[in-house]
Amino acid sequence: MSHSALWTGRTDSEDGTAGFRWHQVVRPSSAVHDISKGDTVILGYPNDSGVLANKGRVGAAGGPNVLRQAMANLPWQLTGQLWDKGDSDVADSLDETQSNFASQVSELLQRGTTVLGLGGGHDIAWASWQGLHHAAPAKRIGIINLDAHLDLRCCTEVTSSGTPFRQIAEYSIARNIPFHYCCLGVSEASNTQALFSYAEKSGTTVLPDYAFTETAALASISPMLGNIDSLYVTICMDAFPASAAPGVSAPAAIGIEPAAVIRFFRKLSEVVREHNIDWALSDIAELNPTYDQSGKTARLAARMAFELTLAMQGSQHRV
């Protein structure tokens, strides 16, 4: 689908530039040299082969374009330019697909941009983390994952949307790189004993879904903040209740309250700046349009994109 077909929406011409929405600001870019420091860049990861390998419901490959359409009407409140760099190449192997995405993320981050990745399966996380690590190898990375699942499955025989944080952990441990991982919104009913055991072994911070509030989330990540230089935030849309996010690979029975997540992001934006932590990379995974109902999941994902981009940029909220 063409750029112009994806980015369409309401126009309030009577308000001038103060009435602009994302579709009126975003520009397509196939060349990195177009992009400047301080800009925000959208990059798609239209792949769900990792979901299939994890025995989930496929369909998330259609997530990036549906999310672009849902974001088109968001009000423009950022600074700098907004770019849509399109989708990274999907290869025959999951590893190569992830490598393609990671290379583009790394290049964009090195130019001083803010990057928002659009999945695709949650295997985007291994790709995103590699891109951030390769952009600045000496920096200590902290991961915040809002997710019903730990995604720490064994990756010895096969990698999937269920293995990205295990891959990061094993890569880090093998190279004496600190592994800082906080998984917030975890469903005890959706993770095996083996996964919780590895979480404990790897020093993963776990906040269960029933206990999620913005205060609890901030308390959970607080010990990590003094030990990292860069932050990577990833949202799996199955972190939210199935009533709010039916269009995912694995719907949540309980989930976490979207409004609490918004409050958490707004406070997180302040906290990371107090700690002089770089936060320039986030992504949204597991939006599955095949199973969405009335665009509920896409609209919620768009709101999360709105909050993430404002939070990464440190913009002031109106209310």
N, C-alpha and C positions, 0 to 999 in steps of 0.2 A: 504494500500500500504506500502511496506517495506521501511525502512530508505534508503537503497541503491538505490531503484527505484526512490525515490523522489529527492535525492541529487545527481544528475548526471549533468555533463556539460563538457565544454571545459577544456583541460589540456595543459598548455604551459610548458612542461618539460624542454625545453631549457633555461628557465629563473630561474629554481630552485625555492626556496621558495618565491622569490620576484614575481613570476608569479602565486602564489596560488590564488584560488577562494574559495568562501564559501564552495562549495561541497567538497573541499579537506581538509578543516579544521574542519568542524562541526562533532561532535561526538554524537551518541545517548546516552541518559541517562534515566534510569528508577529509579535511586536512587539519592536522594539529596546529600548524602555524597560524591558522585563523584565530586561535584561542589565546586569551591573555590571562595573566595572573589576576585572581579575584573573580574570574568568571565561574559560572556553574554549568557543568556538563552532564547530560543524560546519556547513558550508554546501556543498550539492551543486551540481554543474554537469553535469546529465544530457544532455550534448550530444556527438554524434560527427559532426556535419556537416563539421567541420574535418578529421576523419580521412578521410571520403569524398573531400573536395576534395584531400587529399594522396595519394589512391589507396591508402589502407590498408584493413585489414579492419574493417568497421563492427561495432558491438556495445558500444562503450565507454559509450554512453548509459545502459546498465544498470549501470554501475559503481558509482555512488553508493549505491544501495540494497543491492546485494550486499556492498559494503564495510561499510555500517552493520551488516548482519547478522553479518559476520565480526568486527566490533569489539565486539559486544554482550557477549561473554564475557571481554573484557580485564579484568584486575584493576584496581580503582580505586586509583590512587596519586597523583593530582593534588590540588591545592588549589583552592578556589573552586568554582563551579558549572559543570557541563557542560550546554551547550544544543545542541539540534539545531534549526537554523533552517530546515530543509527545503531545498528546491532553489530556485535562482534561476530566473526565467522564461526559457524557450527561445523565441526569436522566429524569424521567417522568415529573417532575415539573421544571419550569424555575428557581424558587428559589433555588432548590437543585443543579441544574446545575451551577448556579452562585456561590453558596457556595463552590462547589467542586473546581472551578477555583480560587476563592478567597483564599482558604486554601493553594493551591500550590504557588500562588503569594506571600502570606505572608511568607511562609517558605523560599522561594528563596530570598526574600528581606532581611530577617533576616540574611542570610548568606553573605550579602554584594555583591550580584550580580546585574547586570543590566538585566531587564526583558523586552522582547518584546512579547506582546500578539498578536495572530493572530485570528481575527474573521472570520466568525460568524457575527451575528447581533450586533447592537450597544448596546444591553443589556449587552455586555461584560463590558461596562463602570461601571455599578453598581458593578459587580464582581471585576474588577480591583481596584476600589476605596476602596472597603471593604478590599481587600488584603493589600493595602498600609496602610490603617488606622489601621488595626489590627497588622501590623508589628511594628508600632510605634505610639501608641494611643495619645501620648502627642504632636505630631508634627502637626502643622497647614498645611493643604494641599491646594494647589492651582491647579485648573483644567484649562487646555487650550484645547478646543475642536474645531477642524476645521470641520465645518459641515454646510450644508445648512439649517439644522433643529435645533431648540433649544432643542428638546427632553426633554421637561418639561411638558409633558402631565399628566393629573390627574391620579394617580395610586391607587385610593381608591378601585376600583372594579377589575381592571386587570392591571398587569404589562406587559411591552413589550419593544421592541427596541425603543419606543418613550417616555419611562418614566424614564430612568436611572438617569438623573440629577435632576429630581423632587424627586426621591427616596433618592438621596444623600442629597438634600436640606432639606427634611422633617426629615430624620434621624438626620442631624446636628442640625437643629433648636430645635428638641425635647430634645437634649442633650447639648445645649448651646455650640456647636462646630461651629467655624467660617465656613461660606460657601463662598468660593471664586471660582467663575466660570466665565470664559471668553469664549464666543462662537464667533468664528471668521469665516466669510464667510456666514453669515445668509441670506437666501432669504426671503425678505418680502412677496413674492408671495407664499411662501410655509409654512407659519406659521400663525395661527389664532390670532385674537385679544386676546383671552384668554391666549395664550402662551406668547405673548408680555407683557400682564398685569402681569403674574406671574414672568416673567423675571425681570420686574421693581420692583415688590414686594420683590423678593428675592435678589436684588442687583446684578443681573447678568449683566456682561459687554457684550454688543452686538456690533459687527462690521459687517456691511452688505457686501454682496458679491461684489457689484459694487464699494465699497470703499476700498477693500482689497489691500494693498501694504505691503511690509515688514516694512516700516516706520510707517504706520498706525497701523499695528498689534502690533509692539513694544510699541507704544504710548498707545494702548488700555490696554495692560497687565501691564504697568509700575506701576500704583497705587497698584496693587496686590502684587508686588514683595517684598515690604517692610514689608508685613504682613504674609508671609508664610515661612515654613521651608522645605517643600517638594513640588515637582512639578510632576504632572501627565499630560501627553500629549496624546490625543487620536485623531485619524483621521478617519472620516467617508468618505469613498471614493466618496460619492455623493456630497462632497464639490467641486469637480472638474467638469468642463464642460462635458456634455454627449459625446461630440466629443472625449475627452481624456479618459473618464471613463464611457463607456456605460454599463459595467457589474456591476451594482449596483441595490439595491432594489428600489430606487426612483431616476432616472436620473435628473440631474440639467440642467435647461435651460441656465443659464449663468455660474455659478460656479466661482472659483477663479483660478488664473494662477499658474500652478505647479512651475514654476521658482521662482515666488515671495514667495511661501511657502518654497522653498529650501533656499533662501536668509534669510528668517525669522528664520528658524531653526539654521542656521549657526551663526547668531547674537545672538539668544536666548541662545545658548550654552555658549557664552562669558558672557552674562548678568547674567545668573543664578549663574555662578561662582563668579562674582563680588559681588553678594549678599549672597554668601555662602549658596545657596539653593541646597538641594539634588534633583537630577533628575535621578532616576533609573528605572522608569516605564513608558512605552508608549505602545500603541496598535493601530492596524489598523483594522477597521471594515467595514462590508457591501460589501466586494468583492464578487460578485455573478457570478461565472463562467458560469452559465446557459445562461446569457445574454451578456457575453463578446464577443467582436468582434476582431478576430486576436490577442487575448491575450493583448489588449491595456491596460485594467484596471489592469491586473495582473502585467504587466511590470511597470506601474506607481506606483502601490503599492510596488513593489520591490524597486524602486528608493526611495520611502519614507522610507522604512525600512532601506535602506543604510544610508540615511541622519539622521534618528532618532538615530540609534545605534552610529554613529560617534558623533552626537551632545551630547548624554547622556554621552559618554565616554570623551568628551572634546578633541577629536583627531584633529590634525591639517590637514586641507585640502590641497591638492596638487595644486589646482588652485582656 
